[in-house]
Amino acid sequence: MGVLSGKVAIVTGSGRGIGREIALMFGREGAEVVVNDLGANTDGSGGSKIADEVVAEIKKAGGKAVANYDSVATVEGGQGIFRTAIDTFGRCDILVNNAGILRDKTLYNMDEDAWDAVIAVHLKGHYCCTRPFARYIKDTKRLDCRIINFSSVSGLFGNFGQSNYGAAKSGIAGFSRVIAKELAKYRCTVNTISPGAATRMTIPLAEARGQKVDPSDDTRGPQQIAPVVTWLASERAADVNAQILHVSGGRVGIMQQPAVIRSFKSEALWSLDQLNQAIPQLVEAKQANEARAKDAGSPELMPPQ
C-alpha cells in the first residue's frame, strides 16, 4: 500500500522533467494517474504523444494511468483533462499544475506573442485546470483533495530576461493563496512549489552561465521534486495549507510570504517630511528581517533514513 493508494491524480506537463518524475512516483505510491502533456518543445511549439511513454512506464511497474494531450492554456483543454480523470477512473483527488514553457527575452525585445504565450500556459493554465476541479469539489462536497501549484524563484525573487515568466509565476503564488481560502471548507489544501532542478528548460540557462549540471544527480535533477510533491499530496499533509516550499539542490525549505514587518501611523495626511523619516526606517527594518531570514534559512543536514 502506497501513501496515495485509492487516489486519482492529474499531473499536467508530465511527459518530461519534473512532471514525469511526479507522475512516476505517484504511480509507485498507488495513485491512478492522468498523464497530461502536449509533447511540445520548451517554447510551446510542436507536439508528440510522449505522455504515452510515461503511461507505459507506470503500467509496467504495476500502476494505473491514462494519457491526455489537451492544452492547459484553454478552458476547453482544462475541462478535457479533468474529464479524462472522471471518465477513466470515476473520481479525482489530486491536481498538480506543472505544465510550462519558456520564451525568455528582456522586456525591450519581448513581443506580445512571447508575453501572451507564457502567461497563457502558466497563469491561465492554472486557472483552466483548477476551476473544473474546484467546481467538482464544491458540487460533490468531496473532502481532503490536494492541489499543488508551481511557482518559481523567477517570480518570487526575480530573474533577468524573464518578465513574462516571472509575472506568471508570481501570479500563481497569489492565485494559490486565494484558492486555499476558497476551498478550505472542503479540507482541500493548496500548496505551491518553488523548484530548482536540472531539466530541458533550465539546463541551457545554467550552461549559459558557465555552469555544468547533471540531471541524473538526485540533488540536482527533477527527481528531487517528486518526493516533496508526493508528501504534499498524501494524508500526512492535511494540516499544511497555503504554503510555498522551495525545493532545490537537495534542500527543502519553507518560504516567507508577504507580511507587514514594521509600520508607522500618522494622525493626518502623510507629509513628505514624515515620509523622509519613515521610509528609510522601513527599508532598514526590511533589510534586517531579510538578513535574519537568510541566516535562519540556512539548510540543516537531515540524517538518512
N, C-alpha and C positions, 0 to 999 in steps of 0.2 A: 504493500500500500504506500503510494507516494503522498506527499503533502497536498497535492492537487487532485487526488482521486475523486471522481464524481463531478468534477468541474468542467465546464466548457469555456474555452478561451479563444479570443480573437487576437492575433498579433499582426499588425499591419507592417508592411515593408519587411517581411520575414523570409525573403528569398536569399538574402545575403547578410553578412555582417552581424551587427548586434541583434537584429530581429531574428535571424536564423538561429543564433545560439539560444535565444529565449524560447523560440518555438520548440527546438530540440529538447531543451531541459524541461519545459512544460510537459512534453510528451513522456519523458522519462519519469516524471513525477505524477503521472496518471491522468493528466488533463486530456480532453478531446480538443483538438486544436484546428482552428481555421487559419491556414497559412495564406495570408494575403500578400501579393506582390505583382506589380505590373511587369517586372523584369526589365525596367528601364535603366538607362545609363545614369550616371550621377547628376546630370543636368536635367533629367526627366525625359530625355528623348529616347526613341526606340522602344523595344519591348520583346520579352521572351518569357515562356512559361516556366521560369526557374522555380516557382512555387511547387511544381510537381516533384522536383528533386527532393525538396525538404519533406514533403508529404511521404515520399517513398522511404526516406531515412527513418522517419517516425514510425511508419508501419513495419519496417524491417526490424526495428527494436521492440516491436510488440505493442506499439501505441496506436491511437486512432487519430486521423487527421484528414482534412479535405482542403483542396486548393481553391483560391479565389483570385481573380485577376482584375477586379474593379479598381478604379482610381479613387483614392481618398479625397481628391480635390473637388469632387462634385457631390451634391446631395444625393443624387441617384446612385453614385458609387458607394457612398457610405451606407445607404439603405441596403444595397445589394450585398455588401459584406456582412451586415448584420443578418439579413435574411438567409444567407448561407449557413450561419450557425443554427438558426431556428429550424430551417428546412432539413438540415442534415442530422442535427443532434437533439432538436426539440427544446432547447433552452440556451441561455447564455449567462455566464457568471463573471467573466474577466475580460477586460478590454485593455490591450496595450497599444497605445498610439505611438508607433515608432517610425513610420514611413517618412522619408525626407529626401530632398535634393539640395544641391548647391549650385549657385550661379554667382560666384564671387567677383566683385569689381568695386572700386571706390565709387562713392556717390557721384563724383564728377563724370565718370564713364558709364554709369549704370543706366540702361534704357528701361522703359516701362515694362517690357516683357520680362526682363530679369527680375524686376521687383515683384510683379504680379505672380509669376510662376512660383517663386519661393514662398510668398505669403499664402498662395492657394494650397500648396501641398502641406505646408507645416501648420500654419494657424487655422486656415479654413478647414484643412483636413481633420484637425482635432474636433472642430465643430461638426463636420459632416459625419464622422464616425461615432462621436459621443452622443449626439442628440437622439438617434434611434434607440440606443442602449438606455439612455436616461428615461426616455418615454416608456420603454419596456419595463424598467424597474418600477416606475411610478404606477403604470397602468395595471401591472400584475402584482404589485406590492411585494416584489422579490427582494429578499433581505440578503445582507452580507456579501454584496458584489464588490468587485475591485476594479478601479480604473488607474492605470499607470501611464502617465504622460511623459514626454521627452522634451526637456528644455536644453540649454547649452550655456557654457561659460561665455559664448559669443554674445548671448543676450543678457546674461546675469552680470557679467563683468565688462563686456565689450571686446571687440576684436577688429583690427584694421581690415577694411575691404569687405566687410560683411554686414552692411547696414540693413539689407533685406533680411538676411538670415537672423541677425541679432534682434531685429524688431519682431520677427515671428516668434523667436524663442523666448523673448521677454514676455510677449503677449500670452504665450502658452502658460507661463508661470502664473500670470494674473487670472487667466481662464480657469486654471486648476483650483485656485483659492476660492473662486466663486462657486464652481460646481461642487466642491467639497461641502460648502454650506447648504447648497440646494438639495443634495442627496443624503445628508446626514440623518434625516428622519428614517431612512431605509437602511441604516447602518452600512452604507456603501462608502468605502474610503477612496479618496482621490489623492494620489501622491505623484510627485514629479522626480524624474531622474535627470541629473546633470552629468552626462557621461564624458569620459575621456578614454578613447580606445583607438587602436590602430585598425582602420577599416579602409576600404577603397575610396571613401570620401575624405578621410583625414590624412592618409599616408602621403599623398602628393604635397599637402600643406607642410607636413613635417619635413619632407625631403627638401622642399624649397627653402626651409630654414637651416638646412645643413644637418638635419637630424636623421639618424638611421633607426628604423623601427622594425620590430619583428612581431607580426601579428600572431605568431604561434606562442609567444611569451604570455603566460597566464596572467601576468601583471600589466600587460600592455594591450593584448588582443581583445576582441569583442566578447570572448568567453567570460571575462571577469564581470561583465554587467549582468549576465543571466542569473546567477545565484541571488543577487540583491532583488531583482525584479520578481523572481520566484518567491522569495521570502515575503515581499510586499503583497503578493497575490494569495498567500496562504492564510490560514486561520490565525496564526501567531501574530499577524499584523493588524488585528481587528481594532486596536487602540492607537494605531499610527495613522494619522489623517492630516491632509493639507500640509505635508512636509516636502522639502526639497532635499534629496540625498545626492551628494556628489560622489561619483564612483570613478576612480582613475588611478592608474599606477599601483594597483593592489590596495588602494586606500578607499575606505568608506567613511564619509563624513556627512554631518547634517549642516545645512546652510542657513545662516541668519536671513530672515525675510524683513521687508520694510517695517520699521518701528521708529517712533519718535524717541530719541535718546536724551535730548535736552531741549528745553523751550523757555521762552520768556513771554510775558504778557504785558500789554500796555493798556492803560485805562482809557486811552483816547487813540485817535488815528496815529499810526506809526509815523514818526518824523524821520527824515534822513539821518539826523544826528543820532537818534536812538539806534537806527539800523547800523550806523557806523560802529557802535559799541556792541550790539547784539550778535550780528552775523559772524564777525571774526571769532567770537567765543563759541558759537555753534559749530563752526568749521573745526575749531580746535578740539571740541568735545567729540566730534565725529572721528577725527584722526586718532585720538586717544582710544576710542572704542574699537576702531579698526585694528590698532596695534594689540589691544588685549585679545581680540578675536583671533588674530593671526597666531598669537602665542598659544592660546587655548586650543586652536585647531590643528596644531602640530600632531601628526599621527603617533599613536601609541601602538606598540607591537602586540598583536594578539597571538597567543600560543596556538600551535596547530592542534587540530582535533581529528 
